Amino acid sequence: MMTQKLICDELLRLMGEKPFYRIKVTELVERLGISRTTFYSNYDSIPDVLDKIEEGFLSGLDDAYLASEVIRSVIKSNYTAEYSVDATFEYLKTHLEVFRILAGSNGNPNFKSKFSKRHENVGNILFSSLQMSEAQKKIATAALLGFQWNAYYWWAFHEDEISAGEVRSFMADSIRRFFGNYVDV
């Protein structure tokens, strides 16, 4: 497990310097001072390591989201998008460098899709009670996911210009404007 963590951490450091698709196993093992055999006894390839990093990041995000859901159920309040947004921002604030690397130009181009897929249930909850066709709900969810990704991504690279709370308020106001009185944000 320790070797896997070292490999993941070093891959993230290298991704801070160049795109993951340009990183070779030889370079990674030389920087770590381990053998190729050690690498291959833990991972099949560089993309395999990146999958592990992404999955760890997204699992942590899921845990943060579920924790907010537990709190919500304890206080018996209505679900609002702010719970998801709050949980996401809290997680991103403590894992900002990893998010920047994974979401940035050196990361996996599919990370956005993986990240958005984890938030799909927010749209499903928000739009479940609306008088919309299933196709309209899917379009609304896709619009919400794109908006959320872009807001999180922009903030991650500009967090010194605006606070997470201000972005959260902006997102909530924008969702209200976009969907009118249909959703409780």
Contacts in CASP RR format, 6 or more apart in sequence:
PFRMAT RR
TARGET T0000
AUTHOR 0000-0000-0000
METHOD contacts of the structure
MODEL  1
MMTQKLICDELLRLMGEKPFYRIKVTELVERLGISRTTFYSNYDSIPDVL
DKIEEGFLSGLDDAYLASEVIRSVIKSNYTAEYSVDATFEYLKTHLEVFR
ILAGSNGNPNFKSKFSKRHENVGNILFSSLQMSEAQKKIATAALLGFQWN
AYYWWAFHEDEISAGEVRSFMADSIRRFFGNYVDV
3 34 0 8 1.000
3 38 0 8 1.000
3 42 0 8 1.000
4 42 0 8 1.000
4 43 0 8 1.000
4 52 0 8 1.000
6 32 0 8 1.000
6 34 0 8 1.000
7 28 0 8 1.000
7 32 0 8 1.000
7 34 0 8 1.000
7 39 0 8 1.000
7 42 0 8 1.000
7 43 0 8 1.000
7 49 0 8 1.000
8 49 0 8 1.000
8 52 0 8 1.000
8 53 0 8 1.000
10 28 0 8 1.000
10 31 0 8 1.000
10 32 0 8 1.000
11 20 0 8 1.000
11 23 0 8 1.000
11 28 0 8 1.000
11 46 0 8 1.000
11 49 0 8 1.000
11 50 0 8 1.000
11 53 0 8 1.000
12 53 0 8 1.000
12 98 0 8 1.000
12 101 0 8 1.000
13 31 0 8 1.000
14 20 0 8 1.000
14 23 0 8 1.000
14 27 0 8 1.000
14 28 0 8 1.000
14 31 0 8 1.000
15 23 0 8 1.000
15 101 0 8 1.000
15 106 0 8 1.000
15 107 0 8 1.000
16 101 0 8 1.000
16 106 0 8 1.000
17 106 0 8 1.000
18 106 0 8 1.000
19 105 0 8 1.000
19 106 0 8 1.000
19 107 0 8 1.000
20 46 0 8 1.000
20 47 0 8 1.000
20 50 0 8 1.000
20 106 0 8 1.000
20 107 0 8 1.000
20 108 0 8 1.000
21 46 0 8 1.000
23 46 0 8 1.000
24 46 0 8 1.000
25 36 0 8 1.000
25 39 0 8 1.000
25 40 0 8 1.000
25 45 0 8 1.000
25 46 0 8 1.000
26 36 0 8 1.000
28 39 0 8 1.000
28 46 0 8 1.000
28 49 0 8 1.000
29 35 0 8 1.000
29 36 0 8 1.000
29 38 0 8 1.000
29 39 0 8 1.000
43 49 0 8 1.000
43 52 0 8 1.000
47 108 0 8 1.000
50 107 0 8 1.000
50 108 0 8 1.000
53 98 0 8 1.000
53 102 0 8 1.000
54 102 0 8 1.000
54 108 0 8 1.000
54 111 0 8 1.000
54 114 0 8 1.000
57 95 0 8 1.000
57 98 0 8 1.000
57 99 0 8 1.000
57 102 0 8 1.000
58 114 0 8 1.000
58 115 0 8 1.000
58 118 0 8 1.000
60 91 0 8 1.000
61 87 0 8 1.000
61 88 0 8 1.000
61 91 0 8 1.000
61 115 0 8 1.000
61 118 0 8 1.000
62 118 0 8 1.000
64 87 0 8 1.000
64 88 0 8 1.000
64 90 0 8 1.000
64 91 0 8 1.000
65 84 0 8 1.000
65 87 0 8 1.000
65 88 0 8 1.000
65 91 0 8 1.000
65 118 0 8 1.000
67 87 0 8 1.000
68 83 0 8 1.000
68 84 0 8 1.000
68 86 0 8 1.000
68 87 0 8 1.000
69 83 0 8 1.000
72 79 0 8 1.000
72 83 0 8 1.000
78 184 0 8 1.000
79 125 0 8 1.000
79 126 0 8 1.000
79 184 0 8 1.000
80 184 0 8 1.000
80 185 0 8 1.000
81 122 0 8 1.000
81 123 0 8 1.000
81 126 0 8 1.000
81 144 0 8 1.000
81 171 0 8 1.000
81 172 0 8 1.000
81 175 0 8 1.000
81 183 0 8 1.000
81 185 0 8 1.000
82 168 0 8 1.000
82 172 0 8 1.000
82 185 0 8 1.000
84 119 0 8 1.000
84 122 0 8 1.000
85 148 0 8 1.000
85 168 0 8 1.000
85 171 0 8 1.000
85 172 0 8 1.000
86 168 0 8 1.000
88 119 0 8 1.000
88 148 0 8 1.000
88 152 0 8 1.000
89 152 0 8 1.000
89 155 0 8 1.000
89 164 0 8 1.000
89 165 0 8 1.000
89 167 0 8 1.000
89 168 0 8 1.000
90 164 0 8 1.000
92 99 0 8 1.000
92 152 0 8 1.000
92 155 0 8 1.000
92 156 0 8 1.000
92 164 0 8 1.000
93 159 0 8 1.000
93 164 0 8 1.000
96 156 0 8 1.000
96 159 0 8 1.000
99 152 0 8 1.000
99 156 0 8 1.000
100 156 0 8 1.000
100 157 0 8 1.000
101 107 0 8 1.000
102 108 0 8 1.000
102 111 0 8 1.000
103 111 0 8 1.000
103 112 0 8 1.000
103 115 0 8 1.000
103 153 0 8 1.000
103 156 0 8 1.000
112 149 0 8 1.000
112 153 0 8 1.000
115 149 0 8 1.000
115 152 0 8 1.000
116 145 0 8 1.000
116 146 0 8 1.000
116 148 0 8 1.000
116 149 0 8 1.000
119 145 0 8 1.000
119 148 0 8 1.000
120 141 0 8 1.000
120 145 0 8 1.000
122 144 0 8 1.000
122 148 0 8 1.000
123 140 0 8 1.000
123 141 0 8 1.000
123 144 0 8 1.000
123 145 0 8 1.000
124 137 0 8 1.000
124 141 0 8 1.000
126 140 0 8 1.000
126 144 0 8 1.000
126 179 0 8 1.000
126 183 0 8 1.000
127 137 0 8 1.000
127 140 0 8 1.000
127 141 0 8 1.000
127 182 0 8 1.000
127 183 0 8 1.000
128 137 0 8 1.000
130 137 0 8 1.000
130 140 0 8 1.000
130 182 0 8 1.000
130 183 0 8 1.000
132 140 0 8 1.000
140 179 0 8 1.000
143 178 0 8 1.000
144 175 0 8 1.000
147 171 0 8 1.000
147 174 0 8 1.000
147 175 0 8 1.000
147 178 0 8 1.000
148 171 0 8 1.000
151 167 0 8 1.000
151 170 0 8 1.000
151 171 0 8 1.000
155 162 0 8 1.000
155 164 0 8 1.000
155 167 0 8 1.000
172 185 0 8 1.000
173 185 0 8 1.000
175 183 0 8 1.000
175 185 0 8 1.000
176 183 0 8 1.000
176 185 0 8 1.000
END
